[in-house]
Amino acid sequence: MEIKKVERITFRRRPERTFEDIKEYDNGRYNPLLLFDYGMNIYEKGERIGYTLKVRIPGYRGLPINQIAKLDFEVNGVRLPDDCKYIWYDGKDFPISEIGTGRFDNEWMWKYQDYLTVFFKIPGGIEQGVYNVKYGIYLRDHYSTTAYCEKDVTIV
């Protein structure tokens, strides 16, 4: 019996992508169910301090929250900067910049069909009404790497 030597297979990580424009997510999967129909203003001591939107994972499996490489939002044609985006989890808010670093809870799984609450810390929040929202997501090491959604969302 002959024994063959098997070469070691190495996997390379996909290079991180930058999305200069929300339109670049159009190469991914479009799914209107990724974004909840309603958003909510958040108040502290009677003053609006920002608002939330709820999003879903693109796919049929959950994943660790650290697999999120990029979350982009555009509201009525205005792209929201990363420094105002936070993820609400377990009663705390985490800046988007902390995802994928050692500062975020690596054990937290974003489960299929669960909504992830994204808080936009913008003083004064946003007026109540209907807004056109575009949402793009880019995931690390996931079978469905990019997805996007565009729909009208009511902010209350």
N, CA, C and O atoms as a GROMACS GRO file, in nm:
protein
  624
    1MET      N    1   0.084  -0.117   0.000
    1MET     CA    2   0.000   0.000   0.000
    1MET      C    3   0.089   0.124   0.000
    1MET      O    4   0.183   0.135   0.079
    2GLU      N    5   0.058   0.215  -0.089
    2GLU     CA    6   0.139   0.336  -0.104
    2GLU      C    7   0.074   0.449  -0.026
    2GLU      O    8  -0.047   0.470  -0.035
    3ILE      N    9   0.153   0.522   0.051
    3ILE     CA   10   0.104   0.636   0.127
    3ILE      C   11   0.145   0.763   0.054
    3ILE      O   12   0.263   0.783   0.026
    4LYS      N   13   0.049   0.847   0.024
    4LYS     CA   14   0.078   0.972  -0.046
    4LYS      C   15   0.086   1.086   0.055
    4LYS      O   16   0.010   1.092   0.151
    5LYS      N   17   0.179   1.173   0.029
    5LYS     CA   18   0.195   1.292   0.113
    5LYS      C   19   0.091   1.396   0.068
    5LYS      O   20   0.081   1.426  -0.051
    6VAL      N   21   0.017   1.450   0.163
    6VAL     CA   22  -0.085   1.550   0.132
    6VAL      C   23  -0.027   1.687   0.164
    6VAL      O   24   0.026   1.711   0.272
    7GLU      N   25  -0.039   1.775   0.067
    7GLU     CA   26   0.010   1.911   0.088
    7GLU      C   27  -0.088   1.988   0.177
    7GLU      O   28  -0.209   1.967   0.172
    8ARG      N   29  -0.033   2.073   0.256
    8ARG     CA   30  -0.115   2.154   0.346
    8ARG      C   31  -0.188   2.262   0.266
    8ARG      O   32  -0.129   2.330   0.182
    9ILE      N   33  -0.315   2.274   0.293
    9ILE     CA   34  -0.395   2.376   0.226
    9ILE      C   35  -0.404   2.496   0.318
    9ILE      O   36  -0.436   2.484   0.436
   10THR      N   37  -0.375   2.612   0.263
   10THR     CA   38  -0.388   2.735   0.341
   10THR      C   39  -0.498   2.820   0.278
   10THR      O   40  -0.510   2.829   0.156
   11PHE      N   41  -0.576   2.880   0.363
   11PHE     CA   42  -0.683   2.967   0.317
   11PHE      C   43  -0.643   3.111   0.340
   11PHE      O   44  -0.592   3.148   0.446
   12ARG      N   45  -0.666   3.190   0.238
   12ARG     CA   46  -0.636   3.332   0.250
   12ARG      C   47  -0.764   3.406   0.283
   12ARG      O   48  -0.870   3.377   0.228
   13ARG      N   49  -0.752   3.502   0.371
   13ARG     CA   50  -0.866   3.587   0.402
   13ARG      C   51  -0.895   3.676   0.284
   13ARG      O   52  -0.805   3.724   0.215
   14ARG      N   53  -1.022   3.698   0.264
   14ARG     CA   54  -1.062   3.792   0.162
   14ARG      C   55  -1.015   3.931   0.202
   14ARG      O   56  -1.026   3.967   0.319
   15PRO      N   57  -0.962   4.010   0.109
   15PRO     CA   58  -0.918   4.144   0.148
   15PRO      C   59  -1.037   4.230   0.189
   15PRO      O   60  -1.146   4.218   0.133
   16GLU      N   61  -1.014   4.315   0.286
   16GLU     CA   62  -1.119   4.406   0.329
   16GLU      C   63  -1.154   4.499   0.214
   16GLU      O   64  -1.066   4.544   0.141
   17ARG      N   65  -1.282   4.527   0.199
   17ARG     CA   66  -1.327   4.617   0.094
   17ARG      C   67  -1.369   4.749   0.156
   17ARG      O   68  -1.414   4.755   0.270
   18THR      N   69  -1.353   4.853   0.079
   18THR     CA   70  -1.406   4.982   0.120
   18THR      C   71  -1.521   5.014   0.028
   18THR      O   72  -1.516   4.987  -0.092
   19PHE      N   73  -1.622   5.070   0.082
   19PHE     CA   74  -1.740   5.106   0.005
   19PHE      C   75  -1.750   5.258   0.008
   19PHE      O   76  -1.801   5.316   0.104
   20GLU      N   77  -1.702   5.320  -0.097
   20GLU     CA   78  -1.704   5.466  -0.104
   20GLU      C   79  -1.845   5.519  -0.128
   20GLU      O   80  -1.875   5.633  -0.094
   21ASP      N   81  -1.929   5.437  -0.188
   21ASP     CA   82  -2.065   5.478  -0.222
   21ASP      C   83  -2.159   5.364  -0.190
   21ASP      O   84  -2.126   5.248  -0.213
   22ILE      N   85  -2.274   5.395  -0.137
   22ILE     CA   86  -2.370   5.291  -0.102
   22ILE      C   87  -2.411   5.209  -0.223
   22ILE      O   88  -2.454   5.094  -0.208
   23LYS      N   89  -2.400   5.264  -0.342
   23LYS     CA   90  -2.435   5.193  -0.465
   23LYS      C   91  -2.344   5.072  -0.488
   23LYS      O   92  -2.382   4.980  -0.560
   24GLU      N   93  -2.227   5.070  -0.428
   24GLU     CA   94  -2.136   4.957  -0.445
   24GLU      C   95  -2.191   4.828  -0.383
   24GLU      O   96  -2.145   4.719  -0.418
   25TYR      N   97  -2.287   4.840  -0.294
   25TYR     CA   98  -2.348   4.721  -0.234
   25TYR      C   99  -2.443   4.652  -0.331
   25TYR      O  100  -2.485   4.538  -0.308
   26ASP      N  101  -2.477   4.721  -0.440
   26ASP     CA  102  -2.571   4.664  -0.538
   26ASP      C  103  -2.522   4.534  -0.598
   26ASP      O  104  -2.602   4.459  -0.655
   27ASN      N  105  -2.394   4.504  -0.588
   27ASN     CA  106  -2.342   4.376  -0.638
   27ASN      C  107  -2.380   4.260  -0.548
   27ASN      O  108  -2.362   4.144  -0.585
   28GLY      N  109  -2.430   4.290  -0.431
   28GLY     CA  110  -2.470   4.185  -0.337
   28GLY      C  111  -2.614   4.146  -0.357
   28GLY      O  112  -2.675   4.174  -0.460
   29ARG      N  113  -2.668   4.081  -0.257
   29ARG     CA  114  -2.806   4.034  -0.264
   29ARG      C  115  -2.900   4.144  -0.216
   29ARG      O  116  -2.878   4.202  -0.110
   30TYR      N  117  -3.004   4.170  -0.294
   30TYR     CA  118  -3.105   4.267  -0.252
   30TYR      C  119  -3.212   4.192  -0.173
   30TYR      O  120  -3.261   4.088  -0.217
   31ASN      N  121  -3.249   4.246  -0.057
   31ASN     CA  122  -3.352   4.183   0.023
   31ASN      C  123  -3.423   4.289   0.106
   31ASN      O  124  -3.365   4.344   0.200
   32PRO      N  125  -3.549   4.320   0.071
   32PRO     CA  126  -3.622   4.424   0.145
   32PRO      C  127  -3.654   4.385   0.290
   32PRO      O  128  -3.691   4.472   0.368
   33LEU      N  129  -3.639   4.258   0.326
   33LEU     CA  130  -3.668   4.215   0.462
   33LEU      C  131  -3.552   4.241   0.558
   33LEU      O  132  -3.564   4.216   0.678
   34LEU      N  133  -3.440   4.291   0.507
   34LEU     CA  134  -3.324   4.314   0.592
   34LEU      C  135  -3.342   4.435   0.684
   34LEU      O  136  -3.271   4.449   0.783
   35LEU      N  137  -3.437   4.522   0.651
   35LEU     CA  138  -3.456   4.645   0.726
   35LEU      C  139  -3.599   4.649   0.779
   35LEU      O  140  -3.694   4.631   0.704
   36PHE      N  141  -3.612   4.674   0.909
   36PHE     CA  142  -3.744   4.683   0.972
   36PHE      C  143  -3.816   4.807   0.919
   36PHE      O  144  -3.751   4.905   0.883
   37ASP      N  145  -3.948   4.804   0.914
   37ASP     CA  146  -4.027   4.912   0.855
   37ASP      C  147  -4.033   5.039   0.940
   37ASP      O  148  -4.070   5.145   0.891
   38TYR      N  149  -3.996   5.028   1.068
   38TYR     CA  150  -4.006   5.142   1.158
   38TYR      C  151  -3.874   5.167   1.230
   38TYR      O  152  -3.799   5.074   1.261
   39GLY      N  153  -3.846   5.295   1.255
   39GLY     CA  154  -3.733   5.335   1.337
   39GLY      C  155  -3.788   5.416   1.454
   39GLY      O  156  -3.907   5.448   1.457
   40MET      N  157  -3.703   5.448   1.550
   40MET     CA  158  -3.753   5.514   1.670
   40MET      C  159  -3.653   5.618   1.719
   40MET      O  160  -3.534   5.592   1.729
   41ASN      N  161  -3.705   5.737   1.750
   41ASN     CA  162  -3.624   5.838   1.815
   41ASN      C  163  -3.598   5.796   1.959
   41ASN      O  164  -3.684   5.734   2.023
   42ILE      N  165  -3.481   5.830   2.009
   42ILE     CA  166  -3.442   5.796   2.146
   42ILE      C  167  -3.429   5.928   2.224
   42ILE      O  168  -3.366   6.023   2.178
   43TYR      N  169  -3.489   5.929   2.341
   43TYR     CA  170  -3.489   6.049   2.424
   43TYR      C  171  -3.412   6.025   2.553
   43TYR      O  172  -3.413   5.915   2.609
   44GLU      N  173  -3.344   6.129   2.597
   44GLU     CA  174  -3.276   6.128   2.726
   44GLU      C  175  -3.304   6.261   2.793
   44GLU      O  176  -3.272   6.367   2.738
   45LYS      N  177  -3.363   6.257   2.911
   45LYS     CA  178  -3.400   6.378   2.985
   45LYS      C  179  -3.485   6.472   2.899
   45LYS      O  180  -3.468   6.593   2.901
   46GLY      N  181  -3.577   6.412   2.824
   46GLY     CA  182  -3.670   6.490   2.744
   46GLY      C  183  -3.617   6.542   2.611
   46GLY      O  184  -3.690   6.608   2.538
   47GLU      N  185  -3.493   6.514   2.580
   47GLU     CA  186  -3.434   6.562   2.454
   47GLU      C  187  -3.398   6.445   2.364
   47GLU      O  188  -3.350   6.342   2.410
   48ARG      N  189  -3.423   6.464   2.233
   48ARG     CA  190  -3.385   6.360   2.136
   48ARG      C  191  -3.234   6.356   2.124
   48ARG      O  192  -3.169   6.458   2.101
   49ILE      N  193  -3.178   6.236   2.141
   49ILE     CA  194  -3.032   6.222   2.131
   49ILE      C  195  -2.990   6.138   2.011
   49ILE      O  196  -2.871   6.122   1.985
   50GLY      N  197  -3.087   6.086   1.938
   50GLY     CA  198  -3.057   6.004   1.821
   50GLY      C  199  -3.176   5.918   1.787
   50GLY      O  200  -3.286   5.939   1.838
   51TYR      N  201  -3.154   5.821   1.701
   51TYR     CA  202  -3.262   5.730   1.663
   51TYR      C  203  -3.205   5.593   1.631
   51TYR      O  204  -3.084   5.577   1.611
   52THR      N  205  -3.294   5.494   1.625
   52THR     CA  206  -3.253   5.357   1.598
   52THR      C  207  -3.320   5.304   1.472
   52THR      O  208  -3.430   5.345   1.435
   53LEU      N  209  -3.251   5.212   1.408
   53LEU     CA  210  -3.306   5.131   1.300
   53LEU      C  211  -3.270   4.987   1.333
   53LEU      O  212  -3.169   4.960   1.397
   54LYS      N  213  -3.354   4.895   1.289
   54LYS     CA  214  -3.329   4.753   1.315
   54LYS      C  215  -3.304   4.682   1.183
   54LYS      O  216  -3.377   4.701   1.085
   55VAL      N  217  -3.199   4.601   1.182
   55VAL     CA  218  -3.160   4.530   1.059
   55VAL      C  219  -3.145   4.381   1.088
   55VAL      O  220  -3.126   4.339   1.202
   56ARG      N  221  -3.155   4.304   0.981
   56ARG     CA  222  -3.137   4.158   0.991
   56ARG      C  223  -3.013   4.115   0.916
   56ARG      O  224  -2.956   4.188   0.835
   57ILE      N  225  -2.974   3.993   0.946
   57ILE     CA  226  -2.860   3.930   0.881
   57ILE      C  227  -2.902   3.880   0.742
   57ILE      O  228  -3.013   3.829   0.726
   58PRO      N  229  -2.816   3.893   0.642
   58PRO     CA  230  -2.850   3.841   0.509
   58PRO      C  231  -2.810   3.694   0.499
   58PRO      O  232  -2.692   3.664   0.481
   59GLY      N  233  -2.902   3.606   0.509
   59GLY     CA  234  -2.868   3.464   0.499
   59GLY      C  235  -2.955   3.382   0.591
   59GLY      O  236  -3.048   3.434   0.654
   60TYR      N  237  -2.925   3.257   0.599
   60TYR     CA  238  -3.008   3.167   0.680
   60TYR      C  239  -2.934   3.111   0.800
   60TYR      O  240  -2.986   3.023   0.869
   61ARG      N  241  -2.814   3.158   0.828
   61ARG     CA  242  -2.739   3.114   0.945
   61ARG      C  243  -2.698   3.236   1.027
   61ARG      O  244  -2.679   3.345   0.974
   62GLY      N  245  -2.685   3.215   1.156
   62GLY     CA  246  -2.634   3.320   1.241
   62GLY      C  247  -2.483   3.331   1.227
   62GLY      O  248  -2.420   3.248   1.163
   63LEU      N  249  -2.427   3.434   1.289
   63LEU     CA  250  -2.282   3.452   1.286
   63LEU      C  251  -2.238   3.535   1.405
   63LEU      O  252  -2.317   3.611   1.461
   64PRO      N  253  -2.111   3.523   1.443
   64PRO     CA  254  -2.060   3.608   1.551
   64PRO      C  255  -2.065   3.754   1.506
   64PRO      O  256  -2.040   3.785   1.390
   65ILE      N  257  -2.097   3.840   1.598
   65ILE     CA  258  -2.111   3.982   1.565
   65ILE      C  259  -1.981   4.040   1.507
   65ILE      O  260  -1.985   4.136   1.430
   66ASN      N  261  -1.867   3.980   1.543
   66ASN     CA  262  -1.739   4.030   1.491
   66ASN      C  263  -1.719   4.003   1.343
   66ASN      O  264  -1.619   4.047   1.286
   67GLN      N  265  -1.811   3.932   1.279
   67GLN     CA  266  -1.802   3.909   1.135
   67GLN      C  267  -1.848   4.029   1.054
   67GLN      O  268  -1.830   4.033   0.932
   68ILE      N  269  -1.907   4.128   1.120
   68ILE     CA  270  -1.949   4.250   1.048
   68ILE      C  271  -1.826   4.333   1.017
   68ILE      O  272  -1.754   4.376   1.107
   69ALA      N  273  -1.802   4.355   0.890
   69ALA     CA  274  -1.690   4.439   0.849
   69ALA      C  275  -1.736   4.582   0.824
   69ALA      O  276  -1.662   4.677   0.848
   70LYS      N  277  -1.858   4.598   0.776
   70LYS     CA  278  -1.907   4.731   0.743
   70LYS      C  279  -2.059   4.733   0.746
   70LYS      O  280  -2.125   4.642   0.697
   71LEU      N  281  -2.114   4.838   0.805
   71LEU     CA  282  -2.258   4.867   0.802
   71LEU      C  283  -2.273   5.009   0.752
   71LEU      O  284  -2.222   5.102   0.813
   72ASP      N  285  -2.342   5.026   0.642
   72ASP     CA  286  -2.361   5.159   0.585
   72ASP      C  287  -2.509   5.192   0.577
   72ASP      O  288  -2.593   5.106   0.549
   73PHE      N  289  -2.538   5.319   0.602
   73PHE     CA  290  -2.675   5.367   0.594
   73PHE      C  291  -2.677   5.501   0.522
   73PHE      O  292  -2.588   5.584   0.538
   74GLU      N  293  -2.781   5.518   0.443
   74GLU     CA  294  -2.806   5.645   0.377
   74GLU      C  295  -2.953   5.677   0.404
   74GLU      O  296  -3.040   5.594   0.380
   75VAL      N  297  -2.979   5.798   0.455
   75VAL     CA  298  -3.116   5.839   0.486
   75VAL      C  299  -3.148   5.962   0.402
   75VAL      O  300  -3.083   6.066   0.414
   76ASN      N  301  -3.249   5.948   0.316
   76ASN     CA  302  -3.288   6.054   0.222
   76ASN      C  303  -3.168   6.110   0.146
   76ASN      O  304  -3.156   6.231   0.128
   77GLY      N  305  -3.081   6.022   0.102
   77GLY     CA  306  -2.967   6.062   0.020
   77GLY      C  307  -2.844   6.108   0.097
   77GLY      O  308  -2.742   6.140   0.036
   78VAL      N  309  -2.850   6.110   0.230
   78VAL     CA  310  -2.737   6.153   0.312
   78VAL      C  311  -2.675   6.031   0.378
   78VAL      O  312  -2.742   5.961   0.455
   79ARG      N  313  -2.548   6.006   0.348
   79ARG     CA  314  -2.478   5.891   0.408
   79ARG      C  315  -2.439   5.925   0.551
   79ARG      O  316  -2.386   6.032   0.579
   80LEU      N  317  -2.466   5.831   0.642
   80LEU     CA  318  -2.436   5.854   0.784
   80LEU      C  319  -2.294   5.808   0.815
   80LEU      O  320  -2.255   5.697   0.780
   81PRO      N  321  -2.215   5.894   0.882
   81PRO     CA  322  -2.076   5.859   0.913
   81PRO      C  323  -2.067   5.751   1.020
   81PRO      O  324  -2.156   5.737   1.104
   82ASP      N  325  -1.958   5.674   1.017
   82ASP     CA  326  -1.938   5.565   1.112
   82ASP      C  327  -1.932   5.613   1.257
   82ASP      O  328  -1.972   5.539   1.348
   83ASP      N  329  -1.882   5.734   1.280
   83ASP     CA  330  -1.865   5.778   1.419
   83ASP      C  331  -1.996   5.804   1.493
   83ASP      O  332  -1.995   5.823   1.614
   84CYS      N  333  -2.109   5.805   1.422
   84CYS     CA  334  -2.238   5.822   1.492
   84CYS      C  335  -2.312   5.689   1.507
   84CYS      O  336  -2.420   5.686   1.566
   85LYS      N  337  -2.255   5.578   1.456
   85LYS     CA  338  -2.324   5.448   1.458
   85LYS      C  339  -2.279   5.362   1.576
   85LYS      O  340  -2.160   5.346   1.603
   86TYR      N  341  -2.378   5.310   1.646
   86TYR     CA  342  -2.353   5.222   1.761
   86TYR      C  343  -2.443   5.100   1.749
   86TYR      O  344  -2.552   5.107   1.693
   87ILE      N  345  -2.396   4.988   1.803
   87ILE     CA  346  -2.478   4.868   1.811
   87ILE      C  347  -2.524   4.856   1.954
   87ILE      O  348  -2.445   4.865   2.048
   88TRP      N  349  -2.653   4.837   1.972
   88TRP     CA  350  -2.709   4.814   2.104
   88TRP      C  351  -2.712   4.666   2.131
   88TRP      O  352  -2.770   4.589   2.056
   89TYR      N  353  -2.648   4.628   2.240
   89TYR     CA  354  -2.643   4.487   2.278
   89TYR      C  355  -2.632   4.476   2.429
   89TYR      O  356  -2.549   4.542   2.491
   90ASP      N  357  -2.717   4.394   2.488
   90ASP     CA  358  -2.711   4.364   2.630
   90ASP      C  359  -2.714   4.491   2.716
   90ASP      O  360  -2.641   4.501   2.815
   91GLY      N  361  -2.798   4.587   2.677
   91GLY     CA  362  -2.813   4.710   2.754
   91GLY      C  363  -2.700   4.810   2.738
   91GLY      O  364  -2.697   4.910   2.810
   92LYS      N  365  -2.609   4.787   2.646
   92LYS     CA  366  -2.496   4.878   2.625
   92LYS      C  367  -2.490   4.918   2.478
   92LYS      O  368  -2.546   4.851   2.391
   93ASP      N  369  -2.423   5.028   2.452
   93ASP     CA  370  -2.401   5.065   2.312
   93ASP      C  371  -2.252   5.056   2.281
   93ASP      O  372  -2.168   5.101   2.358
   94PHE      N  373  -2.222   4.997   2.166
   94PHE     CA  374  -2.085   4.976   2.122
   94PHE      C  375  -2.063   5.050   1.992
   94PHE      O  376  -2.141   5.033   1.898
   95PRO      N  377  -1.958   5.131   1.983
   95PRO     CA  378  -1.930   5.198   1.856
   95PRO      C  379  -1.902   5.095   1.747
   95PRO      O  380  -1.842   4.991   1.772
   96ILE      N  381  -1.946   5.126   1.627
   96ILE     CA  382  -1.921   5.039   1.512
   96ILE      C  383  -1.771   5.010   1.499
   96ILE      O  384  -1.732   4.900   1.460
   97SER      N  385  -1.688   5.107   1.532
   97SER     CA  386  -1.543   5.090   1.518
   97SER      C  387  -1.487   4.980   1.608
   97SER      O  388  -1.376   4.932   1.583
   98GLU      N  389  -1.560   4.940   1.712
   98GLU     CA  390  -1.512   4.835   1.804
   98GLU      C  391  -1.543   4.694   1.756
   98GLU      O  392  -1.488   4.597   1.809
   99ILE      N  393  -1.630   4.681   1.657
   99ILE     CA  394  -1.664   4.548   1.608
   99ILE      C  395  -1.544   4.492   1.532
   99ILE      O  396  -1.482   4.561   1.452
  100GLY      N  397  -1.512   4.368   1.560
  100GLY     CA  398  -1.396   4.305   1.497
  100GLY      C  399  -1.267   4.329   1.572
  100GLY      O  400  -1.160   4.289   1.527
  101THR      N  401  -1.277   4.394   1.688
  101THR     CA  402  -1.159   4.417   1.772
  101THR      C  403  -1.176   4.337   1.900
  101THR      O  404  -1.282   4.279   1.924
  102GLY      N  405  -1.076   4.333   1.981
  102GLY     CA  406  -1.082   4.262   2.108
  102GLY      C  407  -1.166   4.333   2.212
  102GLY      O  408  -1.189   4.278   2.320
  103ARG      N  409  -1.214   4.455   2.183
  103ARG     CA  410  -1.291   4.531   2.282
  103ARG      C  411  -1.439   4.491   2.284
  103ARG      O  412  -1.513   4.533   2.372
  104PHE      N  413  -1.481   4.411   2.187
  104PHE     CA  414  -1.623   4.373   2.178
  104PHE      C  415  -1.640   4.228   2.219
  104PHE      O  416  -1.549   4.146   2.200
  105ASP      N  417  -1.754   4.196   2.275
  105ASP     CA  418  -1.783   4.060   2.321
  105ASP      C  419  -1.786   3.963   2.202
  105ASP      O  420  -1.881   3.963   2.124
  106ASN      N  421  -1.682   3.880   2.191
  106ASN     CA  422  -1.671   3.786   2.079
  106ASN      C  423  -1.772   3.673   2.085
  106ASN      O  424  -1.796   3.607   1.985
  107GLU      N  425  -1.832   3.650   2.200
  107GLU     CA  426  -1.923   3.538   2.215
  107GLU      C  427  -2.063   3.568   2.163
  107GLU      O  428  -2.143   3.476   2.146
  108TRP      N  429  -2.094   3.693   2.137
  108TRP     CA  430  -2.229   3.727   2.098
  108TRP      C  431  -2.256   3.686   1.955
  108TRP      O  432  -2.184   3.724   1.863
  109MET      N  433  -2.361   3.606   1.937
  109MET     CA  434  -2.401   3.560   1.805
  109MET      C  435  -2.522   3.640   1.757
  109MET      O  436  -2.618   3.661   1.831
  110TRP      N  437  -2.515   3.683   1.632
  110TRP     CA  438  -2.630   3.747   1.569
  110TRP      C  439  -2.708   3.634   1.504
  110TRP      O  440  -2.664   3.578   1.404
  111LYS      N  441  -2.821   3.601   1.561
  111LYS     CA  442  -2.897   3.485   1.517
  111LYS      C  443  -2.986   3.519   1.398
  111LYS      O  444  -3.035   3.631   1.384
  112TYR      N  445  -3.004   3.420   1.314
  112TYR     CA  446  -3.093   3.433   1.200
  112TYR      C  447  -3.231   3.477   1.247
  112TYR      O  448  -3.282   3.425   1.346
  113GLN      N  449  -3.289   3.570   1.179
  113GLN     CA  450  -3.420   3.629   1.205
  113GLN      C  451  -3.422   3.723   1.324
  113GLN      O  452  -3.527   3.782   1.352
  114ASP      N  453  -3.311   3.740   1.396
  114ASP     CA  454  -3.306   3.840   1.502
  114ASP      C  455  -3.270   3.975   1.441
  114ASP      O  456  -3.189   3.984   1.349
  115TYR      N  457  -3.332   4.079   1.495
  115TYR     CA  458  -3.296   4.213   1.451
  115TYR      C  459  -3.179   4.265   1.534
  115TYR      O  460  -3.173   4.244   1.655
  116LEU      N  461  -3.090   4.332   1.468
  116LEU     CA  462  -2.977   4.400   1.532
  116LEU      C  463  -3.016   4.547   1.539
  116LEU      O  464  -3.049   4.607   1.437
  117THR      N  465  -3.012   4.606   1.657
  117THR     CA  466  -3.049   4.747   1.673
  117THR      C  467  -2.926   4.834   1.653
  117THR      O  468  -2.826   4.820   1.724
  118VAL      N  469  -2.934   4.923   1.557
  118VAL     CA  470  -2.826   5.018   1.529
  118VAL      C  471  -2.875   5.156   1.575
  118VAL      O  472  -2.980   5.204   1.532
  119PHE      N  473  -2.798   5.217   1.664
  119PHE     CA  474  -2.831   5.349   1.720
  119PHE      C  475  -2.745   5.454   1.652
  119PHE      O  476  -2.623   5.439   1.642
  120PHE      N  477  -2.810   5.558   1.606
  120PHE     CA  478  -2.739   5.671   1.542
  120PHE      C  479  -2.740   5.786   1.641
  120PHE      O  480  -2.843   5.851   1.662
  121LYS      N  481  -2.624   5.810   1.701
  121LYS     CA  482  -2.613   5.914   1.803
  121LYS      C  483  -2.595   6.049   1.732
  121LYS      O  484  -2.484   6.093   1.702
  122ILE      N  485  -2.710   6.112   1.706
  122ILE     CA  486  -2.713   6.240   1.636
  122ILE      C  487  -2.797   6.334   1.722
  122ILE      O  488  -2.918   6.316   1.733
  123PRO      N  489  -2.733   6.436   1.782
  123PRO     CA  490  -2.809   6.528   1.867
  123PRO      C  491  -2.930   6.584   1.791
  123PRO      O  492  -2.920   6.629   1.676
  124GLY      N  493  -3.045   6.581   1.858
  124GLY     CA  494  -3.168   6.627   1.795
  124GLY      C  495  -3.242   6.517   1.723
  124GLY      O  496  -3.357   6.536   1.682
  125GLY      N  497  -3.178   6.401   1.706
  125GLY     CA  498  -3.242   6.288   1.640
  125GLY      C  499  -3.285   6.321   1.499
  125GLY      O  500  -3.210   6.382   1.422
  126ILE      N  501  -3.406   6.281   1.465
  126ILE     CA  502  -3.460   6.302   1.331
  126ILE      C  503  -3.610   6.327   1.348
  126ILE      O  504  -3.674   6.267   1.435
  127GLU      N  505  -3.666   6.413   1.269
  127GLU     CA  506  -3.808   6.442   1.278
  127GLU      C  507  -3.890   6.317   1.247
  127GLU      O  508  -3.848   6.233   1.167
  128GLN      N  509  -4.004   6.306   1.309
  128GLN     CA  510  -4.093   6.194   1.278
  128GLN      C  511  -4.138   6.206   1.134
  128GLN      O  512  -4.165   6.316   1.085
  129GLY      N  513  -4.147   6.092   1.066
  129GLY     CA  514  -4.190   6.093   0.927
  129GLY      C  515  -4.140   5.971   0.854
  129GLY      O  516  -4.086   5.878   0.913
  130VAL      N  517  -4.161   5.973   0.723
  130VAL     CA  518  -4.120   5.862   0.637
  130VAL      C  519  -3.994   5.904   0.563
  130VAL      O  520  -3.987   6.011   0.504
  131TYR      N  521  -3.892   5.816   0.567
  131TYR     CA  522  -3.762   5.843   0.506
  131TYR      C  523  -3.722   5.728   0.414
  131TYR      O  524  -3.753   5.612   0.441
  132ASN      N  525  -3.655   5.762   0.306
  132ASN     CA  526  -3.598   5.659   0.219
  132ASN      C  527  -3.465   5.618   0.281
  132ASN      O  528  -3.374   5.700   0.294
  133VAL      N  529  -3.454   5.492   0.318
  133VAL     CA  530  -3.333   5.441   0.383
  133VAL      C  531  -3.269   5.335   0.295
  133VAL      O  532  -3.335   5.244   0.247
  134LYS      N  533  -3.138   5.350   0.275
  134LYS     CA  534  -3.058   5.248   0.207
  134LYS      C  535  -2.964   5.189   0.310
  134LYS      O  536  -2.902   5.262   0.388
  135TYR      N  537  -2.955   5.058   0.310
  135TYR     CA  538  -2.874   4.986   0.408
  135TYR      C  539  -2.786   4.888   0.333
  135TYR      O  540  -2.834   4.809   0.252
  136GLY      N  541  -2.656   4.892   0.361
  136GLY     CA  542  -2.562   4.797   0.303
  136GLY      C  543  -2.480   4.732   0.412
  136GLY      O  544  -2.442   4.796   0.510
  137ILE      N  545  -2.453   4.602   0.395
  137ILE     CA  546  -2.373   4.529   0.493
  137ILE      C  547  -2.267   4.448   0.420
  137ILE      O  548  -2.293   4.390   0.314
  138TYR      N  549  -2.148   4.445   0.478
  138TYR     CA  550  -2.038   4.365   0.426
  138TYR      C  551  -1.989   4.278   0.542
  138TYR      O  552  -1.955   4.329   0.649
  139LEU      N  553  -1.985   4.147   0.519
  139LEU     CA  554  -1.947   4.052   0.623
  139LEU      C  555  -1.814   3.986   0.592
  139LEU      O  556  -1.782   3.958   0.476
  140ARG      N  557  -1.735   3.961   0.696
  140ARG     CA  558  -1.610   3.886   0.681
  140ARG      C  559  -1.641   3.737   0.679
  140ARG      O  560  -1.728   3.690   0.753
  141ASP      N  561  -1.571   3.663   0.597
  141ASP     CA  562  -1.576   3.516   0.600
  141ASP      C  563  -1.717   3.458   0.611
  141ASP      O  564  -1.743   3.375   0.698
  142HIS      N  565  -1.805   3.500   0.528
  142HIS     CA  566  -1.943   3.454   0.529
  142HIS      C  567  -1.985   3.425   0.386
  142HIS      O  568  -1.940   3.492   0.293
  143TYR      N  569  -2.070   3.328   0.367
  143TYR     CA  570  -2.109   3.290   0.231
  143TYR      C  571  -2.184   3.401   0.159
  143TYR      O  572  -2.181   3.408   0.036
  144SER      N  573  -2.252   3.486   0.232
  144SER     CA  574  -2.326   3.597   0.173
  144SER      C  575  -2.257   3.726   0.216
  144SER      O  576  -2.299   3.791   0.312
  145THR      N  577  -2.151   3.763   0.145
  145THR     CA  578  -2.064   3.871   0.194
  145THR      C  579  -2.126   4.009   0.188
  145THR      O  580  -2.104   4.089   0.280
  146THR      N  581  -2.203   4.041   0.085
  146THR     CA  582  -2.264   4.173   0.080
  146THR      C  583  -2.413   4.161   0.054
  146THR      O  584  -2.459   4.070  -0.015
  147ALA      N  585  -2.486   4.254   0.109
  147ALA     CA  586  -2.630   4.261   0.087
  147ALA      C  587  -2.672   4.406   0.103
  147ALA      O  588  -2.604   4.486   0.167
  148TYR      N  589  -2.785   4.438   0.043
  148TYR     CA  590  -2.835   4.573   0.056
  148TYR      C  591  -2.986   4.573   0.053
  148TYR      O  592  -3.051   4.477   0.013
  149CYS      N  593  -3.040   4.685   0.097
  149CYS     CA  594  -3.184   4.703   0.103
  149CYS      C  595  -3.212   4.851   0.086
  149CYS      O  596  -3.138   4.936   0.135
  150GLU      N  597  -3.320   4.882   0.018
  150GLU     CA  598  -3.366   5.020   0.007
  150GLU      C  599  -3.516   5.018   0.023
  150GLU      O  600  -3.587   4.946  -0.047
  151LYS      N  601  -3.565   5.098   0.118
  151LYS     CA  602  -3.709   5.105   0.139
  151LYS      C  603  -3.745   5.228   0.219
  151LYS      O  604  -3.658   5.292   0.280
  152ASP      N  605  -3.872   5.261   0.219
  152ASP     CA  606  -3.922   5.370   0.301
  152ASP      C  607  -3.945   5.320   0.442
  152ASP      O  608  -4.008   5.216   0.463
  153VAL      N  609  -3.893   5.395   0.538
  153VAL     CA  610  -3.902   5.358   0.680
  153VAL      C  611  -3.968   5.473   0.755
  153VAL      O  612  -3.936   5.590   0.734
  154THR      N  613  -4.061   5.438   0.842
  154THR     CA  614  -4.129   5.540   0.925
  154THR      C  615  -4.053   5.554   1.056
  154THR      O  616  -4.032   5.456   1.128
  155ILE      N  617  -4.013   5.677   1.086
  155ILE     CA  618  -3.945   5.706   1.213
  155ILE      C  619  -4.048   5.770   1.307
  155ILE      O  620  -4.113   5.868   1.272
  156VAL      N  621  -4.060   5.713   1.426
  156VAL     CA  622  -4.155   5.766   1.524
  156VAL      C  623  -4.081   5.818   1.646
  156VAL      O  624  -4.144   5.867   1.740
   0.00000   0.00000   0.00000
